Amino acid sequence: ATVVVSDKCRYLTEPASRALRSVFDVHITSDILKQLCCGKRLVSIAKQILDDHVYIHQCRINYQPAFVGTGFWWHSDFETWHSEDGMPAPHALTVVVMLDDNTTENG
């Protein structure tokens, strides 16, 4: 995969096809997504789960066209966030918001 940095955003492409895979920092580049990410509904749930103040460490859209691409396998993000981004402890959670329905027809 290749990380590309443009004037407006940072994104990742599929290794073989160069198709768009992920767009990073979407809460900064999109007012609509900022409202979603920082909205009372998600923030209050995150605060309740962590019993602490919350912040966005990383925000992105992962594109997964039906039946193509390399997929997004289960994994742990903390090791990367700790070693590369300086997150001190695994006191974090991941929030996933599906932008499309997940059906048999779309993968």
C-alpha positions, 0 to 999 in steps of 0.5 A: 500500500502507498500513503499519499499526502495531498494538499487536503488529505492523506490517503492510502491506496491498494498495493496492486490496483492503486485503488483508494483504500483509506482516507485519513483525518476526515474529521478535519477535512469534512464538516459533516464527518466532524459533526458525526465524530464529535457529536454528543451521541458518540462522545457521551457513549465513549466517555461512559465506556472509558470513564474519562475525557475523550479525544480523536486519536485517528479518524479515517474512512476505509473503503471496501468495494464488494468482493475486491481489495485486500480487506481489513482483518481483525487486529490490534491498533495499540502497538502501532499507536504506541510505537509510532504515535506515542499513545502512552497506554491502551486506554482507548476504543475504536468506534466503527460507523458503517456508511452503507448497509452490510449485505450479502450482495455487497460483500 
